[in-house]
Amino acid sequence: MKKVLKTDTFSFGKLPLLIIALLLPFLLNAQKALNHPQKREFRGVWIATVANIDFPKSKTTDRIAIQEQFKNLLDKYEVLGFNAILFQVRPAADAFYPSKLAPWSAFLTGEQGRSPQDEFDPLKFMIEETHKRGMEFHAWLNPYRATMNLDSSQLSLQHVFFQHPDWMVEYGRRFYLNPAMPEVRTHLVNVVAEVVENYDVDGIHFDDYFYPYPQKGEVYPDSLDFRFYGAFYNDIGNWRRDNVNKLIESVSQRIKELKPHVKFGISPFGVWRNRANDPFGSDTRASVTCYDDLYADVIHWMRNGWVDYVAPQIYWHIGYPPADYATLADWWAIQAGNCNLYIGQAAYKVGDNPELPWLDGNEIPKQIFFNRSNTKILGSIYFSARSILKNPIGLKDSLEIYYSKPALLPETNSLELRRQAPPNFRRIRRHAEDVRLKWKPAKNDAEHLPFYYVIYRFEGVVEEELDFDNPRNILKIMPFGSVDKKFIYIDDTAETGKIYTYAVVAVNRQNTESNPSEKRRIVKKESGIKRIK
């Protein structure tokens, strides 16, 4: 498929009609994507470390091997046009960073509690590399899951299983931290605080695992806890939901106390409640729901302002009768309010699911276009990194087209951060075959430095107001800091004889743009560049 899309001499006459029929919707959608780029769009990918789904490919303590594996993965997503990663730093009460509260993860080094060589801190390195590429890094933690099985012989003595055995609940052949216990909530808030305090993360992210998914023939064993802790509740479901509510509220408050710019996001199961059980629920017939089975009242969290974004995992195709993608996406959009809404997309199903829509290569493109048609849906997060890079039925090729133009991340208005001052555009000059722009941060931004810069370039003589809303005018989204702190961009795409107007804006940690810098208009000539008033 990639060759078909990129070969200039391609002729439909060379293909059988059946293949043309299969390709035509994809080609038409690709053309629409090129014609309607997005200025702002969350383009995220989950990098799962549990069971080494995405990272690392091989467990190791070697610093260089860990660094190279991560940079290679990150480079691929930078080329694809992604602007955020959600990296699983805590798969099962363990850590991909040096922690006082959890042992090193066996999924990283091969043995729980064993550290990488040379006192290497993978999380610090990964955040720095992500930011170098102008991407956000969201630390993904699983709060309650403690183990992946019942074999405690593989656990470090530092693991919470041994440190606090009374906190454990056995269910579904795994151990979980007990959501009912105040001590567990305090511990989990401290786990999050350790990450936020010590690392320059852009977000803290929880997925869909709260109370565990129901296991057939097994009752979750908390009847004694309900008697002890739930005396003021007449319903065990409401009590369980309140246990999780207390955690979410406490985590949210702690994050904002430490670093107000750090976002808190949740990726819940795709169905909150079915309409048959609640008139406010979605028109679905899901066998499991957030509210009734996982005891995660996400709507309550959104309405109380405890989360900055949600990314419901709508892992079904458009038209799926029990849980239609379009129905659910629209339902979540109505509920979003001031909370940013992204959609969790099932990249793992493409080409690997017996349902026909996942086998024709066009389901994810259709979902992207559906999302873009609803102004409340601000982007996508894909599960998972490995699935996309396998390029099933041309999925990676498709995303490379749909995300061919750079996009700013959506604003997170719930953060209410101060807007940056316009950058100081120092000079513009021709050097060899390119145009060089140089600027520096505004003096009054010294205490609150920009997160990144956006360089705009407008072609021709523009008499009217410059259009900063058109993403076609974005030349480059550039990270704030370089090693030497020199803010220089080399435009090697400027053509001789053409007139260009350049401007630079600064962007803060909630992704709000400053006013533009001074505009510089030039014409590129063989002998150099000439500035035009």
C-alpha positions in Angstrom: 0.0 0.0 0.0 2.8 2.4 0.8 4.2 2.0 -2.7 0.8 2.6 -4.3 0.4 5.9 -2.4 3.9 7.2 -3.1 4.4 6.2 -6.7 3.7 9.1 -9.0 3.2 6.9 -12.1 0.6 4.7 -10.5 -2.3 3.8 -12.8 -5.7 2.5 -11.6 -5.8 0.6 -14.9 -3.1 -1.8 -13.6 -5.2 -3.0 -10.8 -8.1 -5.4 -10.7 -11.4 -3.7 -10.0 -11.8 -5.4 -6.7 -8.5 -4.0 -5.4 -9.5 -0.5 -6.7 -12.8 -0.8 -4.8 -10.9 -1.6 -1.6 -8.4 1.2 -2.0 -10.7 3.9 -3.1 -12.2 4.8 0.3 -8.7 4.9 1.8 -7.4 7.2 -1.0 -10.3 9.5 -0.7 -9.9 9.8 3.0 -6.2 10.4 2.6 -6.9 13.3 0.3 -9.5 14.7 2.8 -6.8 14.5 5.5 -4.4 16.5 3.4 -7.0 19.1 2.6 -8.2 19.5 6.2 -5.2 19.5 8.6 -5.7 20.3 12.3 -4.0 23.1 14.0 -4.5 21.5 17.4 -4.8 17.7 18.0 -3.7 15.3 20.7 -1.8 12.5 18.9 -0.8 10.1 21.6 0.3 6.6 21.9 0.4 4.2 24.9 3.7 2.6 25.5 2.9 -0.5 27.6 5.6 -2.0 29.7 3.5 -4.7 31.4 4.6 -8.1 30.0 6.9 -6.1 27.7 4.1 -5.4 25.3 5.9 -2.4 23.8 9.0 -1.7 25.8 11.6 -2.9 26.3 11.9 -5.5 23.6 14.3 -7.4 25.8 14.9 -6.9 29.6 18.2 -5.5 30.4 20.2 -3.5 33.0 22.4 -2.0 30.3 22.1 1.8 30.1 23.0 2.1 26.4 20.6 -0.6 25.4 17.7 1.0 27.3 18.5 4.4 25.8 18.8 3.1 22.2 15.6 1.1 22.4 13.7 4.1 23.7 15.2 6.6 21.3 14.5 4.3 18.4 10.8 4.0 19.4 10.5 7.7 20.0 12.1 8.6 16.6 9.5 6.5 14.8 6.6 8.3 16.5 8.1 11.7 15.8 8.3 10.8 12.1 4.7 9.7 12.2 3.6 13.2 13.5 2.7 12.2 17.1 3.0 14.8 19.8 2.5 12.9 23.1 3.5 9.5 24.6 1.9 7.9 27.6 4.6 5.7 29.1 3.7 3.0 31.7 6.1 3.7 34.6 4.2 1.6 37.2 2.8 -1.7 35.7 2.2 -3.6 39.0 3.4 -1.8 42.2 6.9 -1.6 40.7 8.8 1.2 39.0 10.7 2.3 35.9 12.6 4.8 38.0 14.4 4.8 41.4 11.7 4.9 44.0 11.5 4.8 47.8 8.0 3.3 47.5 8.4 0.5 44.9 11.1 -1.8 43.6 12.6 -1.7 40.1 10.3 -3.4 37.6 11.3 -6.9 36.4 9.8 -5.9 33.1 12.8 -3.5 32.7 15.8 -5.3 34.2 14.6 -8.9 34.3 14.5 -9.2 38.1 12.3 -7.2 40.4 14.4 -4.9 42.6 17.4 -5.1 40.4 18.5 -1.6 39.2 20.0 -0.6 35.8 23.8 -0.2 35.6 25.6 3.0 36.5 22.8 4.4 38.7 21.0 5.2 35.4 17.5 6.8 35.7 15.5 5.7 32.7 12.6 8.0 33.5 14.7 11.1 33.6 16.3 10.2 30.3 13.0 9.3 28.6 11.4 12.6 29.6 14.4 14.6 28.3 14.4 12.8 25.0 10.6 13.2 24.6 10.8 17.0 25.3 13.7 17.3 22.9 11.3 16.3 20.2 8.6 18.8 21.2 6.4 16.0 22.6 4.6 15.6 25.9 5.5 12.9 28.4 2.6 11.5 30.5 3.6 9.0 33.2 1.1 6.2 33.2 0.6 4.4 36.5 -1.6 1.5 37.5 -2.7 2.4 41.0 -4.3 -0.8 42.5 -2.7 -3.7 40.6 0.0 -5.3 42.7 1.0 -8.4 40.9 0.3 -10.2 37.6 -0.1 -13.7 39.3 0.0 -15.3 42.7 3.7 -16.3 42.6 5.2 -14.2 45.4 8.6 -15.9 45.0 9.4 -13.5 42.1 8.7 -10.4 44.1 11.3 -8.2 45.7 11.2 -7.8 49.5 10.7 -4.1 48.8 7.4 -4.8 47.1 4.3 -3.7 48.9 3.2 -7.4 49.0 5.8 -8.0 51.7 5.9 -4.5 53.2 2.2 -4.4 53.8 0.6 -7.8 53.4 -2.5 -6.6 55.1 -3.2 -4.2 52.2 -3.5 -7.1 49.7 -6.7 -8.4 48.2 -6.6 -11.7 46.2 -8.9 -11.8 43.2 -8.8 -13.3 39.7 -5.4 -15.0 40.4 -3.7 -11.7 41.1 -3.1 -9.5 44.1 -4.5 -5.9 44.3 -4.1 -3.1 46.7 -7.3 -2.7 48.8 -9.2 0.4 47.6 -11.2 0.4 50.9 -8.2 1.2 53.1 -7.3 4.8 53.9 -3.6 3.7 54.3 -3.7 2.5 50.7 -5.0 5.8 49.4 -2.3 7.7 51.3 0.3 5.4 49.8 -0.9 5.8 46.3 -1.0 9.6 46.6 2.6 9.5 47.8 3.5 7.3 44.8 2.1 9.9 42.4 3.7 12.7 44.4 7.1 11.1 44.2 6.9 11.1 40.4 5.6 14.6 40.1 8.1 16.1 42.6 11.2 14.4 41.0 10.4 14.5 37.3 9.4 17.0 34.7 6.3 15.1 33.6 3.6 16.8 31.6 0.9 14.5 32.9 -0.1 11.7 35.3 -2.2 9.1 33.7 -4.4 6.3 35.1 -6.0 3.8 32.7 -9.2 1.7 33.1 -8.1 -0.5 36.1 -9.8 0.5 39.3 -11.8 -2.2 41.0 -10.8 -5.3 39.0 -12.8 -6.5 36.0 -15.4 -9.1 37.2 -14.3 -12.7 37.1 -16.9 -15.4 36.3 -17.9 -17.4 39.3 -15.8 -15.3 41.8 -17.1 -12.7 44.2 -14.8 -9.8 45.1 -13.9 -10.4 48.7 -14.7 -7.1 50.5 -17.7 -7.9 52.6 -15.8 -7.5 55.9 -14.3 -4.3 54.7 -17.8 -3.0 53.9 -18.9 -3.8 57.4 -15.8 -2.1 58.9 -15.5 1.0 56.6 -18.9 1.3 55.0 -21.2 1.8 58.0 -22.7 5.0 56.5 -23.5 3.4 53.2 -26.6 1.4 52.4 -25.2 0.1 49.1 -21.9 -1.6 48.6 -21.6 -0.2 45.0 -21.9 3.4 46.2 -19.3 2.6 48.9 -16.9 1.2 46.4 -17.3 4.1 44.1 -16.7 6.5 46.9 -13.4 4.7 47.8 -12.2 5.4 44.2 -13.6 8.9 44.3 -11.5 9.7 47.4 -8.4 8.5 45.6 -9.0 10.5 42.5 -9.8 13.7 44.4 -6.7 13.3 46.6 -4.4 12.6 43.7 -5.7 15.6 41.8 -5.3 17.9 44.8 -1.7 16.7 45.4 -0.7 17.1 41.8 -1.9 20.7 41.7 -0.3 21.5 45.1 3.1 20.3 43.8 3.0 21.5 40.1 -0.1 23.2 38.9 0.9 22.7 35.2 0.9 18.9 35.4 -2.2 17.4 33.9 -4.2 14.5 35.4 -5.8 12.3 32.9 -7.9 9.1 33.0 -8.5 6.5 30.3 -11.6 4.7 31.4 -13.4 1.7 29.9 -15.5 3.1 26.9 -19.0 2.7 28.5 -19.8 4.6 31.6 -23.4 3.2 32.0 -25.9 1.7 29.7 -29.1 3.7 29.2 -31.1 0.7 30.3 -29.6 1.2 33.8 -29.5 5.0 33.8 -31.3 7.5 31.6 -28.1 9.6 31.4 -26.2 6.6 30.1 -25.2 5.8 26.5 -27.4 3.9 24.1 -25.3 0.8 24.4 -25.6 -2.8 25.7 -22.2 -3.3 27.2 -21.8 -6.3 29.5 -19.3 -4.3 31.6 -19.4 -0.6 32.5 -17.2 1.8 34.4 -19.8 2.7 36.9 -21.4 -0.6 37.7 -18.5 -3.0 37.5 -15.2 -1.1 37.9 -16.8 1.4 40.3 -15.2 4.3 38.4 -17.6 7.2 38.3 -15.7 9.2 35.7 -18.5 11.6 35.0 -18.4 12.6 38.7 -14.7 13.3 38.4 -15.1 15.4 35.3 -17.9 17.5 36.8 -15.9 18.1 39.9 -12.8 19.2 38.0 -10.6 16.5 39.4 -9.3 15.5 36.0 -7.9 17.6 33.2 -8.6 15.1 30.4 -10.3 11.8 29.8 -9.6 9.3 27.0 -12.4 6.6 27.0 -11.2 3.4 25.4 -13.8 3.1 22.6 -12.4 -0.1 21.2 -15.3 -1.0 19.0 -16.0 -0.2 15.3 -18.5 2.2 13.9 -21.8 0.4 13.7 -21.0 -2.3 16.3 -24.5 -3.0 17.7 -23.8 -3.4 21.5 -21.4 -0.4 21.6 -21.2 1.7 18.5 -18.1 3.8 18.3 -20.0 6.9 16.9 -22.7 6.7 19.6 -20.1 6.5 22.4 -17.8 9.2 21.0 -20.8 11.6 20.7 -22.0 10.7 24.2 -18.6 11.4 25.8 -18.4 14.7 23.9 -21.7 15.8 25.5 -20.4 14.9 28.9 -16.9 16.5 28.5 -17.7 20.0 29.8 -14.4 21.8 30.6 -12.5 18.5 30.6 -10.4 17.8 27.5 -11.7 14.7 25.6 -9.5 12.4 23.6 -10.5 9.0 22.3 -8.7 5.7 23.0 -8.3 4.0 19.6 -8.0 0.2 19.1 -4.9 0.0 16.9 -4.3 -3.5 18.2 -7.5 -4.8 16.5 -6.6 -3.6 13.0 -5.9 -6.7 10.8 -6.1 -8.9 13.9 -9.9 -9.1 14.7 -12.4 -11.3 12.9 -15.0 -8.5 12.6 -15.0 -7.3 9.0 -14.5 -3.5 9.7 -11.1 -4.3 11.3 -9.9 -6.2 8.3 -10.4 -3.6 5.5 -7.8 -1.0 6.8 -10.3 1.8 6.8 -11.8 1.7 10.3 -9.3 3.8 12.1 -9.2 6.5 9.3 -13.0 6.6 9.6 -12.8 7.1 13.3 -10.3 9.9 12.9 -12.5 11.7 10.6 -15.5 11.2 12.9 -13.5 12.6 15.8 -12.4 15.6 13.7 -16.1 16.3 12.8 -16.9 16.9 16.5 -15.3 20.0 18.0 -15.4 18.6 21.5 -13.2 15.6 20.5 -9.6 16.9 20.6 -7.5 13.9 19.5 -6.7 10.3 19.9 -4.5 7.9 21.9 -3.6 4.6 20.3 -3.1 1.2 22.0 -0.5 0.3 21.5 2.9 1.4 20.2 3.9 -2.0 18.8 0.6 -2.5 17.0 1.0 0.6 14.9 4.6 -0.1 14.0 3.7 -3.5 12.7 1.8 -1.5 10.0 -1.3 -3.8 9.8 -3.2 -3.2 6.5 -1.2 0.0 6.1 -2.2 1.6 9.4 1.1 3.2 10.0 1.2 4.5 6.4 -2.3 5.9 6.9 -1.3 7.8 10.1 1.8 9.2 8.4 -0.6 10.9 5.9 -3.3 12.0 8.4 -0.6 13.4 10.7 1.7 14.8 7.9 1.2 18.4 9.1 2.5 19.3 12.6 -0.2 20.0 15.2 -0.1 21.9 18.5 -1.4 20.1 21.5 -4.9 21.1 22.6 -5.1 23.8 25.3 -5.9 22.6 28.8 -7.9 25.5 30.0 -8.6 23.9 33.4 -5.0 24.7 34.4 -5.4 28.5 34.2 -1.7 29.2 33.7 -0.2 32.5 32.9 0.2 33.3 29.2 3.8 33.7 27.9 5.1 37.1 26.6 5.9 37.3 22.9 9.4 36.2 22.0 12.1 38.7 21.1 12.7 38.1 17.3 16.4 39.2 17.1 17.3 38.7 13.5 16.9 36.8 10.3 19.6 36.2 7.8 20.6 34.0 4.8 23.4 31.5 5.4 24.6 29.4 2.5 21.4 27.9 1.0 19.0 28.5 3.9 17.4 31.2 6.0 18.3 31.4 9.7 16.0 32.8 12.3 17.2 33.8 15.8 15.1 34.8 18.8 15.2 34.8 22.6 12.6 34.5 25.4 11.0 37.6 26.7 12.7 39.0 29.8 9.6 38.7 31.9 9.3 35.0 31.1 12.5 34.2 33.1 10.6 32.6 36.0 8.1 30.8 33.8 9.9 29.7 30.7 7.9 28.6 27.6 7.4 24.9 26.9 8.0 25.2 23.2 7.9 27.7 20.3 5.9 27.7 17.1 7.5 29.2 14.0 5.0 30.5 11.4 5.8 31.3 7.8 3.4 33.0 5.4 4.0 33.0 1.7 3.6 36.0 -0.6 2.5 39.5 0.1 -0.2 39.2 2.7 -2.0 42.5 3.0 -4.7 41.4 5.4 -4.2 40.2 9.0 -1.9 37.1 9.1 -3.8 33.9 9.6 -2.3 32.2 12.7 -5.3 29.8 12.8 -4.4 28.0 9.6 -2.1 25.1 10.4 -0.7 25.2 6.9 1.2 28.3 8.0 3.0 26.4 10.8 6.6 25.9 9.7 8.0 24.2 12.8 7.0 23.3 16.4 10.3 23.6 18.3 11.2 22.6 21.9 12.1 25.4 24.3 15.5 24.4 25.4 18.6 23.4 23.5 21.9 22.4 25.1 23.5 25.8 24.3 20.2 27.7 24.9 20.5 29.3 21.5 17.2 29.8 19.9 17.9 29.3 16.2 15.9 27.7 13.4 17.3 27.0 10.0 14.6 27.1 7.2 16.1 25.1 4.3 12.8 25.0 2.4 12.6 28.7 1.5 12.7 29.1 -2.3 14.7 31.7 -4.2 12.5 34.6 -5.5 9.7 34.1 -3.0 8.5 36.5 -0.3 8.0 35.1 3.2 6.8 36.6 6.5 8.0 34.9 9.6 6.8 35.2 13.2 7.4 33.2 16.4 5.1 32.5 19.3 5.8 31.0 22.8 3.6 28.3 24.2 3.2 27.6 27.9 2.6 24.3 29.7 -1.2 24.3 29.1 -0.4 24.8 25.4 -1.7 28.4 25.2 0.1 30.5 22.6 1.5 34.0 23.3 0.9 36.9 21.1 3.2 36.8 18.0 6.7 38.2 18.0 7.6 41.1 15.6 6.9 40.0 12.1 9.9 39.8 9.6 9.2 39.9 5.9 11.9 38.9 3.5 12.5 37.9 -0.1 15.1 35.2 -0.8 17.6 36.1 -3.6 20.6 34.3 -5.1 22.9 36.8 -3.3 21.2 36.7 0.1 17.9 37.9 1.6 16.3 41.3 1.5 14.1 42.5 4.3 10.8 44.0 3.2 8.9 46.4 5.4 
